[in-house]
Amino acid sequence: MKAESYWVYILLCENGCYYTGYTADLEKRYAAHIDGVASKYTRSFRPVSIAQSWKIAGGKSLAMKIEKRIKKLSRIQKENLIANPNLLFLENEILFNR
């Protein structure tokens, strides 16, 4: 049986803030954010781009765990992760040292 994969993503919103989420279908979820039906936050502050995304092979629970940890990062830490996406997968990366 093939392992289910999910996407964890960070959106840059029109107010300059970042929104983090997870989904099984990134294109469909991004379209829902653009249309204002995916979340209350992106209904008010529409996304202007997908700042970064990662395909997570490991199921929904792992994607949720990663999303939760990204949401706890400071803006500077999120910007560093966006600029250096491979940090997400490094053993000693900030997400997994908590």
C-alpha distance (Angstrom), angle and dihedral (degrees) to the residues before:
residue distance angle dihedral
M1 . . .
K2 3.80 . .
A3 3.80 115.6 .
E4 3.79 114.2 -112.9
S5 3.78 114.9 -114.2
Y6 3.78 130.4 -152.9
W7 3.77 136.7 -174.2
V8 3.79 125.6 -123.4
Y9 3.78 111.3 -161.6
I10 3.78 143.7 178.8
L11 3.80 119.0 -148.3
L12 3.78 125.4 -159.8
C13 3.80 106.7 -138.2
E14 3.80 129.3 -152.5
N15 3.82 91.3 -104.7
G16 3.83 90.3 58.6
C17 3.81 94.6 -106.8
Y18 3.78 127.5 121.7
Y19 3.80 125.4 -119.1
T20 3.81 119.2 -161.2
G21 3.78 125.5 -159.8
Y22 3.79 145.7 145.4
T23 3.79 133.0 -130.0
A24 3.79 144.4 161.5
D25 3.85 91.2 -128.6
L26 3.80 114.0 40.3
E27 3.81 97.8 -175.5
K28 3.80 93.4 49.4
R29 3.81 93.0 45.5
Y30 3.81 92.9 48.2
A31 3.82 90.0 51.0
A32 3.82 88.6 51.3
H33 3.83 89.7 52.2
I34 3.83 90.2 49.8
D35 3.82 89.8 49.6
G36 3.81 90.5 50.1
V37 3.81 96.2 -119.3
A38 3.81 102.0 102.6
S39 3.81 100.7 73.3
K40 3.79 141.8 -9.0
Y41 3.79 90.7 -115.9
T42 3.80 96.6 54.3
R43 3.80 90.0 42.7
S44 3.81 86.9 64.1
F45 3.81 98.2 33.7
R46 3.79 109.0 30.9
P47 3.80 118.6 -149.4
V48 3.79 118.0 -108.1
S49 3.81 95.5 -169.2
I50 3.76 147.2 -11.6
A51 3.80 99.2 -99.8
Q52 3.82 92.9 -167.7
S53 3.79 140.7 -20.5
W54 3.77 138.0 -170.8
K55 3.79 130.0 -159.6
I56 3.80 106.9 -134.2
A57 3.79 117.8 -157.7
G58 3.74 104.0 -165.5
G59 3.75 106.9 74.1
K60 3.75 139.3 -95.1
S61 3.80 97.5 -57.1
L62 3.82 92.7 57.7
A63 3.82 91.5 46.8
M64 3.82 89.8 50.5
K65 3.81 91.1 49.2
I66 3.81 92.1 51.1
E67 3.81 91.9 45.8
K68 3.81 91.0 51.6
R69 3.80 92.5 50.6
I70 3.80 93.5 47.2
K71 3.81 89.7 51.6
K72 3.82 89.1 57.4
L73 3.82 93.1 55.0
S74 3.78 121.5 103.0
R75 3.79 119.1 -111.9
I76 3.82 90.4 -103.2
Q77 3.81 91.0 51.4
K78 3.83 90.7 48.7
E79 3.80 90.8 49.9
N80 3.80 89.8 50.5
L81 3.81 90.2 50.4
I82 3.81 91.2 48.1
A83 3.82 90.8 50.2
N84 3.82 92.2 44.4
P85 3.82 106.1 33.0
N86 3.80 94.2 171.6
L87 3.80 88.9 68.3
L88 3.79 86.7 80.0
F89 3.80 90.0 68.6
L90 3.79 99.5 42.2
E91 3.78 114.9 109.3
N92 3.80 94.5 -131.7
E93 3.79 96.1 41.0
I94 3.78 118.4 136.3
L95 3.82 93.7 -108.0
F96 3.76 93.4 66.2
N97 3.80 100.2 37.6
R98 3.79 95.6 79.7
